Amino acid sequence: MTLNANSILIGLLAGLASALLLVGAGTPSFLTIFLFASAALPIFIAGLGWSNQAAIAAVITSFAILLFTATPEAAMTSAVTTLLPSAWLAHLSTLARPASELGGPDDQLVWYPLPQLMLHSATFMVIATLIIGWMIGYNAEIVDQVVDNFILALNQSGQGAQANFVLANPEGTKAALAKMIPFVQSAMWLIILFSAWYFATHIVRLSGRSKRPRDNVHLTLRMPQLALIFLGVGLVLMFFDGTISYIGAAIAGAFASGFMMAGLAVLHMKAAGKMWRNAAIWGSYLSILLFSFPAAIFAVIGLFETGKPTPLLVSENKADQAQDNLKT
């Protein structure tokens, strides 16, 4: 493989930008989540707009900077949750094959489908959650300390009623929280990763460097049938105790989050052109943020979308473009 100096330079700059955002996210503040989510954008832009070389150079640069400016643990956490998933999804997003291989015309390309991108994203977030859990030695004792500190903080802040509610069933609270932490963690990381991919594709398209045509996300965002199996396995494992239940929670959280986003895509599609569109969409997002349980409703809606035919993403088969994109 011939190295491209321009791609390497873009990768170095993208890696520097990503590292700066991740270092900033490491300092607790109101902007932490925003900075963490934004850290994937430079990697995506490098990979989507330039090449795999640019994305790889960005990952290596960002990881090296974090090693020297933060800690090995922070660098590894960033690598598995942000850097590597972004580079891999950028690579998949630029894959295309001649439509003739699928029985279509010779003058068209078929691009890597969005449902498969979602499957890869969810799988990556499960792996990331498990790796970080292994790194920190995640177990029931850690959760016990979190709950005890939480109760102490409530008492010190004068919110004794809330503390008494937790103390009414401390063991049950700790057992539930031990499973909810990896569930919510993998679910949130998937949302952050997909959001970064979505915004990066728009940025690259506006710059005129996008190889991939625009996805109709509202129409094609759904989970493949294989995701149903992963979700089912994750939910079953959550009924066990100990480490296996934490693994199940990580699996269930990531894939449930994927189905929830598929359900929200249905809402966007059904509300298109309607007078109540903005109220319904913003109300739904706000209700999920405030109450959480509406997320389960949209996840169920997303479940019913599984298996439905997904329109292929096609574009004109240009000779130079066909040479630049590897076949799936």
N, C-alpha and C positions, 0 to 999 in steps of 0.2 A: 504494500500500500504506500503510495507516494504521499509524503507530507505536504500539506498546503500551508504556506507561511501565513496567509491571510486568515485562514481558519484557526490556526494556532494562536495568532494574536487576538482574535475575537474571543477565543476560549479563555485566554489569560485574563482579559478584561472582565469577561462574564464571571469567571471564578473569583476574581477580586471583589466584584460587586456582591456576589452571593455570600462570600465570607464576611464582608462588612455588615450585611443584613443579619446574618446568623449571630455574629458577635453582639450586635445591638439587641437581638432577641434574647440573648442570654442574660441580659439585665432586666429584672422584673419591672414592668411598667405597663401602662395602659396600651402601649403600642406593640407589646411583645408578640401577640398573636398575628398582628398585621405584618410585622417584620419577618416573622417565621414563615408566613405564607408567601411573602414577596421574595424570599430567598430562592425559591424554585424558579422564579421568572427568568433570571439571567441564563440559567442552564437550559430551560426550555427554548428561549429565544435563540441561543447559540446553536442548539441542535436542529430546531425547526427551520431557522432562517439561513443557516450556513451548512454545517455538516456534522457527521458523527465525530470527526476529529475535533471540531470546536467544542462539542459537548464533553468529550473525554478530557480535553485540556482544561475545561472549566471545572470539572469534578476534581481533577488532580490538584489544580491550583487552590481551589477553595479548601480542600481537605488539608493540604500542606500548611496553609495559613492558619487554619484552626488548630492544627497540631502545635504550632509555635506560639500562638496568641492565647489559646485557651487550654484545654486538657485533652488527653487522648480519648477520654470517655465522651467529651463533648463533640470531638471530631467524628468519632464513630457513630454517635447518635445522629448527627447531621448527615452523615454519609448514607445511613440506611433509611432515614425518613425523608430526606430531601434530595440529596445530590444524585445518588444512583438511580432512584425511581424516575427522577426527571429526565436524566440522560437516556434511560431505557425507553420511556414512553415517547420521547422525542424521536428516537430511532424508529420505533414501531409506526409512529404517525407518518413517517416519510416513506414507508414501504408501499409499493404498488406492484401490480402484475397486469399483463395484457388481458383485456376482457375476453379475448379469444380463447384463453385457457378455461374460461367458465362458460363457454358457448356464446359469448357476445361478439360484437364487431371488432375488427382488427384495429380500428382507429380510436379505441378508447382504453383507458387504464382504470382498474378497479383498486381502490385504496383500502388499506387495513381498516376493518370495520370498528366502529366505536364500541359495540358490546364487548369485543375481544380486548380492546384497550381498558375497559372497565374491569374485566376479569384479571388482567395483569396488574392493574393498579391495586385492586383489593388484595390480591395475593401478596404483593410487595408490602402492603401495610400490615398484613398479618405477620409476615416474616420480621418486619421491623419491630413490631410490638414484642414479639417473642425474644428477639435478640437483646433488646433493651431490658426486658424483664430478667433475662439470664445475666446480663452485665451487672445489674443492681442487686441480684439475688432476691427477686420479688417473691414474697411469701406472706403467710398470714401474720407473722410477727411485725412486718413492716406496716401492714394495714392497721394492726392493733395500735402501733405508735401514732399513726396518722389520726385515728379516731380519738385516742387519748389527748393528743395535742389540740384537736378540734374542740373537744369538750372543755379543756382548760381555757382555750381562747374565748369560748362562749361565756364561761363563768366570769372571766376577767373583764369582759365587755358588758357585763350586767344582763346577759341574755340567758338567765338560768333556766327559764321555761323550756327553751330549745335544748339545753343540755340535759334536762330531766327527761325529755322525750327520747333522746338517744340512749340515756342510761336505763330507760325502762326495759330495753331489750338489747344490751350491749353486744352479746354474742351474735344475735341475729343481724344487727347492724353491721358488725365487722365482717361477717360471712358474706352478706350481700354486697358490701362495698368492695371486698376482695375480688369479686367477679365483675363488678361494674367498672372498676378502674381500667382493666385491659379492654373491656368492651367499648367504653367511651373513647379511650385513647386511639384504638385502631379506627373507629368510626370517624372521629374528628380528623385524623391524619388523611383519610381517604378524601374527605370533603375538601380539605386544604389542597391536596395534590391535584384533584380534578379542577378546582377553581383556578389554580395557577395555570394548568394546561389550557383551560378555556380562555383566559385572558391573554396568555402568550400567543395562542393561535390568532387572535384578533390583532394583537400588536404586530406580529410578523406579516399578517395579511395587509395591514395598512401600510407597512413599509415597502410592500411590493416584492418581498423575498419569499413568500410562502410557496412551497411546492404543492402542498396538499390543498385541494379546494375546500370551500367552506362546508362544514358539517351542519346539517339541519339537526341540531342537538335535541330539540323538542320532539322530533319525529323518530330519531334513531337511538336516543339514550335509553338503553334497557340492559338488563343483565342477561347473559346467555344461560341456557338451561343447566349447564354444569354448575353455575353458581348456586342453584337450588340445592344441589347435593352438599356443597360446602356449608351452606347456611344450616341445613338440617343436621349435619355432623356436628357443627359448632354448638347448636342448641342442645343436642343430646349430651355432649361432653360437659356442658355447664351443670348438669344434674349430678355430676360426680363431685368429689371433694379433692382438695389439694391442687397440685400442679396441673393435672389434666383438665380441671375445670377452668383454670386460667387460660390454658391453650384454647379451649372451646370458646371462652368469652372473646378472645382476640379474633378468632375466626368469625364468630357470629356477629361481632360488632362491625367489622369491615364489610361483610357481605350484606348485612342488614342496612348499612349506610348506603351501599350501592343501590339496593332496591328502593330505598327512600328517595334517592335522587331520581330514579326512574319514575317513581310516582309523581314527583314534582314536575318532571318533564311532561307527563300527561296533563297536569293542570295547566302548564304553559300552553300546550297545544290546544286544549279545549277552550281556553280563555282568549285565544288569539282573535283580535278584532271585536271583542265584546266590550260593552261599556263598563262592565264590572271587572274588567281584567286586572287593573292595578290594585283595586281593593282586595280582590281575591288572592292575588299573588303575594302582595306585601303583608296581608293579614295572615296568610299561611306561614310565611317565613317568620313573622313576629311570634306567632303562637308556638312554633317549634322552639324558638329561642327562649321563650318565657316559661313554657309548660312541658316541653319535651314529648309528652304522650302523643301529640298529633303526628310526630315522626313515625310512630308505629302505623298510623292510618295510611300514610303515604307509602310506607314500606309494603303494606298489604296490596295497595293499588299497583305498586311496581311489580309485585309477584305475579299479578294477573297479566302483565305485559310480557312476561317471559315466554319465549317460544313463538311469539308472533313474528311474521316475516318482517325483516328489516331491509329497507331500501339500500341498495349498494351505493357507495360514494364513487362516482365515476368522473372522469375528465378526459379531455382530448389527449390522445397518445402522441405526444411530440417526440421526435427521435432523440433529442438531447435530454429530454426529461426521462425517457425510458432507460437511458444509459445510466442516469444518476441514481435511480431507485432500484434497490435489490428486490428480487421476487420474494414473496412470502413463502 
